[in-house]
Amino acid sequence: MEYDPTRPKWMQIADVIRERIATGEYPAHHLISEVRMEQEFDVARGTVRKVTAALREEGLIVTTPGMGSFVAAKAASSEG
């Protein structure tokens, strides 16, 4: 992914994840892996945590301690 230098990387990654949820590429209950995001987008864990925090605040994902972050059922069904 090529990043726009005028916007923070975490915002650009969040846009990609939002799009994947909206198109159904990431359906309800799909695991949003922080490790995979770090690898795919070549960013640090802190950047990924900002992404998940923003998506959680928007109600697009839910996080269960010890299990991970998943696409919220409401988010997947209301998008599109």
C-alpha positions in Angstrom: 0.0 0.0 0.0 1.2 3.5 -0.8 0.5 6.0 1.9 -0.6 9.5 1.4 2.0 11.6 3.3 -0.6 14.2 4.2 -2.7 11.8 6.4 -1.7 9.6 9.3 -1.1 6.0 8.3 -3.6 4.7 10.9 -6.4 6.7 9.3 -5.6 5.3 5.9 -5.5 1.7 7.2 -8.8 2.2 9.0 -10.3 3.3 5.7 -9.1 0.1 4.1 -10.6 -2.0 6.9 -13.9 -0.1 6.8 -14.1 -0.7 3.0 -13.4 -4.5 3.5 -16.2 -4.6 6.1 -18.6 -2.6 3.8 -18.0 -4.9 0.8 -18.4 -8.1 2.8 -14.8 -9.1 2.4 -14.7 -9.1 6.2 -18.1 -10.5 7.2 -19.6 -10.5 10.7 -17.4 -12.2 13.3 -14.3 -12.1 11.0 -11.1 -11.9 13.1 -9.3 -8.6 12.7 -5.8 -9.7 13.5 -3.4 -7.1 14.8 -0.4 -9.2 13.8 -1.7 -9.6 10.2 -2.3 -5.9 9.9 1.2 -5.1 11.1 2.6 -7.5 8.4 0.2 -6.5 5.6 0.6 -2.7 6.1 4.2 -2.8 7.4 3.5 -0.7 10.4 4.2 -0.9 14.1 1.8 -2.3 16.8 1.0 1.1 18.1 -0.3 2.2 14.7 -2.5 -1.0 14.5 -3.8 -0.3 18.0 -4.9 3.2 16.8 -6.8 1.5 13.9 -8.6 -1.0 16.1 -9.4 1.7 18.7 -11.0 3.9 16.1 -13.0 1.0 14.5 -14.1 -0.1 18.0 -15.3 3.4 18.8 -17.3 3.5 15.6 -18.9 0.2 16.5 -17.5 -1.7 13.5 -15.5 -4.1 15.6 -15.7 -5.6 19.1 -12.8 -6.8 21.1 -12.9 -9.7 23.6 -10.0 -9.8 25.9 -7.9 -13.0 25.3 -9.7 -13.7 22.0 -9.1 -10.7 19.7 -11.1 -8.2 17.7 -13.9 -9.2 15.4 -16.2 -7.5 12.9 -19.4 -6.5 14.8 -22.5 -8.3 13.6 -24.4 -4.9 13.4 -21.6 -3.4 11.3 -21.6 -6.1 8.7 -25.3 -6.2 8.3 -25.8 -2.4 8.2 -23.1 -1.7 5.6 -23.6 -1.7 1.9 
